Amino acid sequence: MSNLSRLQHEFQARVLDPDATDTPAWVSAGGRAEPTIQIGVYSFAYRARLQEVLAKDFPATHQAMGDENFYTLISDYIEAYPSRYFSLRDFGQDFSNFLAQQVVNDEHPWLAELAEFEWTLCSAFDAANSPLLSELDMAGIAPDRWPKMRFAVHPSLRCLTVNWNIPELWKILTSDNPQDLQVTTEPGTSWLIWREKLITRFRSLSEDEHAAMKCLCTDGSFNDVCLVLAEFHASEDVPLHAATFLKTWLAQGLLTRII
């Protein structure tokens, strides 16, 4: 290991260990501050930046918990899940699972779901872009191709199932004038989350649309989607429901190409 590499590793170790009290030999004692204070500035800044990122990614969870509880929790998260990424974009990916194991979630069992919802919004917003499939693109497809057609969905598309009125809580907690929270259970409610241009969208899914979308996302053909819908509707009504869902998905920019 080169001298530079060794110095970099020692510096990282000190930044990650704010409780260390020994004075590193490679920190100049002739500075304006004591060596431990000099290195402490970097250690503090590292954690402050991670806290800032988490507060930005989880604003509703922050609002629900309050400053003291939230910052205590994320300090524990930083210790349990130190950043291992070149970008801070992925740093919060384990936060909802971490929160689910904490006492505060035992007291408010919807908090982890709220954090998961917020992280899903973040990941949808940061997903790759892709050209969209339009109704005009579909118009020229020969009828005999339809049964075997498969569709690629937009990279931002996510489906999330919650057991509480999470989207409603999120709206209240992130509004300019937060109201009193009315937490209610909604077991097994499915939501669709995606990005439309630079705006993250979400809406609830009926049971049949959720099943159809799940089929589509797992490489199901248009015929497979119709078979799924036949479990919810009379056979003569399936084509209408399939066409309605397909038209909605195209209009909302959820499909990118025919496979």
Contacts in CASP RR format, 6 or more apart in sequence:
PFRMAT RR
TARGET T0000
AUTHOR 0000-0000-0000
METHOD contacts of the structure
MODEL  1
MSNLSRLQHEFQARVLDPDATDTPAWVSAGGRAEPTIQIGVYSFAYRARL
QEVLAKDFPATHQAMGDENFYTLISDYIEAYPSRYFSLRDFGQDFSNFLA
QQVVNDEHPWLAELAEFEWTLCSAFDAANSPLLSELDMAGIAPDRWPKMR
FAVHPSLRCLTVNWNIPELWKILTSDNPQDLQVTTEPGTSWLIWREKLIT
RFRSLSEDEHAAMKCLCTDGSFNDVCLVLAEFHASEDVPLHAATFLKTWL
AQGLLTRII
1 9 0 8 1.000
7 26 0 8 1.000
10 24 0 8 1.000
10 26 0 8 1.000
11 26 0 8 1.000
11 39 0 8 1.000
11 42 0 8 1.000
14 20 0 8 1.000
14 24 0 8 1.000
14 39 0 8 1.000
14 42 0 8 1.000
14 43 0 8 1.000
15 39 0 8 1.000
15 42 0 8 1.000
15 43 0 8 1.000
15 46 0 8 1.000
16 43 0 8 1.000
16 46 0 8 1.000
16 82 0 8 1.000
17 43 0 8 1.000
18 40 0 8 1.000
18 43 0 8 1.000
18 44 0 8 1.000
18 47 0 8 1.000
21 36 0 8 1.000
23 29 0 8 1.000
23 35 0 8 1.000
23 36 0 8 1.000
24 35 0 8 1.000
24 39 0 8 1.000
27 35 0 8 1.000
27 38 0 8 1.000
27 39 0 8 1.000
28 35 0 8 1.000
28 38 0 8 1.000
29 35 0 8 1.000
31 38 0 8 1.000
33 41 0 8 1.000
47 75 0 8 1.000
47 78 0 8 1.000
49 88 0 8 1.000
50 74 0 8 1.000
50 78 0 8 1.000
50 83 0 8 1.000
50 88 0 8 1.000
50 91 0 8 1.000
51 71 0 8 1.000
51 74 0 8 1.000
51 75 0 8 1.000
51 78 0 8 1.000
53 88 0 8 1.000
53 91 0 8 1.000
53 92 0 8 1.000
54 74 0 8 1.000
54 77 0 8 1.000
54 91 0 8 1.000
54 92 0 8 1.000
54 95 0 8 1.000
55 62 0 8 1.000
55 70 0 8 1.000
55 74 0 8 1.000
57 92 0 8 1.000
57 95 0 8 1.000
57 118 0 8 1.000
57 119 0 8 1.000
57 122 0 8 1.000
58 95 0 8 1.000
58 115 0 8 1.000
58 118 0 8 1.000
58 119 0 8 1.000
59 118 0 8 1.000
59 173 0 8 1.000
59 174 0 8 1.000
60 114 0 8 1.000
60 118 0 8 1.000
60 169 0 8 1.000
60 170 0 8 1.000
60 173 0 8 1.000
60 174 0 8 1.000
61 70 0 8 1.000
61 99 0 8 1.000
61 111 0 8 1.000
61 114 0 8 1.000
61 115 0 8 1.000
61 118 0 8 1.000
62 70 0 8 1.000
63 173 0 8 1.000
63 174 0 8 1.000
63 178 0 8 1.000
64 108 0 8 1.000
64 111 0 8 1.000
64 114 0 8 1.000
64 169 0 8 1.000
64 173 0 8 1.000
64 181 0 8 1.000
65 73 0 8 1.000
65 104 0 8 1.000
65 111 0 8 1.000
69 104 0 8 1.000
73 99 0 8 1.000
73 102 0 8 1.000
73 104 0 8 1.000
74 95 0 8 1.000
76 98 0 8 1.000
76 102 0 8 1.000
77 92 0 8 1.000
77 94 0 8 1.000
77 95 0 8 1.000
77 98 0 8 1.000
80 98 0 8 1.000
81 91 0 8 1.000
81 92 0 8 1.000
81 94 0 8 1.000
81 95 0 8 1.000
81 98 0 8 1.000
83 91 0 8 1.000
85 91 0 8 1.000
89 126 0 8 1.000
92 119 0 8 1.000
93 119 0 8 1.000
93 123 0 8 1.000
95 115 0 8 1.000
95 119 0 8 1.000
96 112 0 8 1.000
96 113 0 8 1.000
96 115 0 8 1.000
96 116 0 8 1.000
96 119 0 8 1.000
97 112 0 8 1.000
99 105 0 8 1.000
99 111 0 8 1.000
99 112 0 8 1.000
99 115 0 8 1.000
100 112 0 8 1.000
104 111 0 8 1.000
105 111 0 8 1.000
105 112 0 8 1.000
108 183 0 8 1.000
109 164 0 8 1.000
110 163 0 8 1.000
110 164 0 8 1.000
110 166 0 8 1.000
110 169 0 8 1.000
110 183 0 8 1.000
113 162 0 8 1.000
113 163 0 8 1.000
113 164 0 8 1.000
113 166 0 8 1.000
114 164 0 8 1.000
114 166 0 8 1.000
114 169 0 8 1.000
114 170 0 8 1.000
114 173 0 8 1.000
116 160 0 8 1.000
117 160 0 8 1.000
117 162 0 8 1.000
117 166 0 8 1.000
117 167 0 8 1.000
117 170 0 8 1.000
117 191 0 8 1.000
118 170 0 8 1.000
120 158 0 8 1.000
120 160 0 8 1.000
120 193 0 8 1.000
121 193 0 8 1.000
121 200 0 8 1.000
121 202 0 8 1.000
123 158 0 8 1.000
124 156 0 8 1.000
124 157 0 8 1.000
124 158 0 8 1.000
124 193 0 8 1.000
124 194 0 8 1.000
124 195 0 8 1.000
124 200 0 8 1.000
125 156 0 8 1.000
125 195 0 8 1.000
125 200 0 8 1.000
127 154 0 8 1.000
127 155 0 8 1.000
127 156 0 8 1.000
127 195 0 8 1.000
128 155 0 8 1.000
128 156 0 8 1.000
129 155 0 8 1.000
130 152 0 8 1.000
130 154 0 8 1.000
130 155 0 8 1.000
130 256 0 8 1.000
130 257 0 8 1.000
131 256 0 8 1.000
131 257 0 8 1.000
132 154 0 8 1.000
132 253 0 8 1.000
132 255 0 8 1.000
132 256 0 8 1.000
133 151 0 8 1.000
133 250 0 8 1.000
133 253 0 8 1.000
133 255 0 8 1.000
133 256 0 8 1.000
133 257 0 8 1.000
133 258 0 8 1.000
134 250 0 8 1.000
135 247 0 8 1.000
135 250 0 8 1.000
135 251 0 8 1.000
137 258 0 8 1.000
138 246 0 8 1.000
138 250 0 8 1.000
141 149 0 8 1.000
141 258 0 8 1.000
146 222 0 8 1.000
146 223 0 8 1.000
147 221 0 8 1.000
147 222 0 8 1.000
147 223 0 8 1.000
148 221 0 8 1.000
148 222 0 8 1.000
148 223 0 8 1.000
149 221 0 8 1.000
149 222 0 8 1.000
149 258 0 8 1.000
149 259 0 8 1.000
150 216 0 8 1.000
150 219 0 8 1.000
150 220 0 8 1.000
150 221 0 8 1.000
150 222 0 8 1.000
150 258 0 8 1.000
150 259 0 8 1.000
151 216 0 8 1.000
151 222 0 8 1.000
151 255 0 8 1.000
151 256 0 8 1.000
151 257 0 8 1.000
151 258 0 8 1.000
151 259 0 8 1.000
152 255 0 8 1.000
152 256 0 8 1.000
152 257 0 8 1.000
152 258 0 8 1.000
152 259 0 8 1.000
153 216 0 8 1.000
153 217 0 8 1.000
153 254 0 8 1.000
153 255 0 8 1.000
153 256 0 8 1.000
154 194 0 8 1.000
154 195 0 8 1.000
154 253 0 8 1.000
154 254 0 8 1.000
154 255 0 8 1.000
154 256 0 8 1.000
155 256 0 8 1.000
156 193 0 8 1.000
156 194 0 8 1.000
156 195 0 8 1.000
157 192 0 8 1.000
157 193 0 8 1.000
157 194 0 8 1.000
157 217 0 8 1.000
157 254 0 8 1.000
158 192 0 8 1.000
158 193 0 8 1.000
158 194 0 8 1.000
159 190 0 8 1.000
159 191 0 8 1.000
159 192 0 8 1.000
159 193 0 8 1.000
159 205 0 8 1.000
159 210 0 8 1.000
159 213 0 8 1.000
159 214 0 8 1.000
159 217 0 8 1.000
160 190 0 8 1.000
160 191 0 8 1.000
160 193 0 8 1.000
161 188 0 8 1.000
161 189 0 8 1.000
161 190 0 8 1.000
161 191 0 8 1.000
162 186 0 8 1.000
162 188 0 8 1.000
162 189 0 8 1.000
162 191 0 8 1.000
163 185 0 8 1.000
163 186 0 8 1.000
163 187 0 8 1.000
163 188 0 8 1.000
163 189 0 8 1.000
164 183 0 8 1.000
164 184 0 8 1.000
164 185 0 8 1.000
164 186 0 8 1.000
165 182 0 8 1.000
165 183 0 8 1.000
165 184 0 8 1.000
165 185 0 8 1.000
165 186 0 8 1.000
166 191 0 8 1.000
167 191 0 8 1.000
167 202 0 8 1.000
167 204 0 8 1.000
168 182 0 8 1.000
169 181 0 8 1.000
169 183 0 8 1.000
172 178 0 8 1.000
172 179 0 8 1.000
172 181 0 8 1.000
173 181 0 8 1.000
189 204 0 8 1.000
190 204 0 8 1.000
190 205 0 8 1.000
190 207 0 8 1.000
190 210 0 8 1.000
191 202 0 8 1.000
191 203 0 8 1.000
191 204 0 8 1.000
191 205 0 8 1.000
192 202 0 8 1.000
192 203 0 8 1.000
192 204 0 8 1.000
192 205 0 8 1.000
192 213 0 8 1.000
192 254 0 8 1.000
193 200 0 8 1.000
193 201 0 8 1.000
193 202 0 8 1.000
194 200 0 8 1.000
194 201 0 8 1.000
194 202 0 8 1.000
194 252 0 8 1.000
194 253 0 8 1.000
194 254 0 8 1.000
195 201 0 8 1.000
196 252 0 8 1.000
196 253 0 8 1.000
201 252 0 8 1.000
205 213 0 8 1.000
207 232 0 8 1.000
208 228 0 8 1.000
208 229 0 8 1.000
208 232 0 8 1.000
208 233 0 8 1.000
208 241 0 8 1.000
209 245 0 8 1.000
211 228 0 8 1.000
211 229 0 8 1.000
211 231 0 8 1.000
211 232 0 8 1.000
212 225 0 8 1.000
212 228 0 8 1.000
212 229 0 8 1.000
212 242 0 8 1.000
212 245 0 8 1.000
213 245 0 8 1.000
213 249 0 8 1.000
215 224 0 8 1.000
215 225 0 8 1.000
215 228 0 8 1.000
216 225 0 8 1.000
219 259 0 8 1.000
222 242 0 8 1.000
222 246 0 8 1.000
225 242 0 8 1.000
225 245 0 8 1.000
226 238 0 8 1.000
226 239 0 8 1.000
226 242 0 8 1.000
229 238 0 8 1.000
229 241 0 8 1.000
229 242 0 8 1.000
230 238 0 8 1.000
232 241 0 8 1.000
233 241 0 8 1.000
249 255 0 8 1.000
END
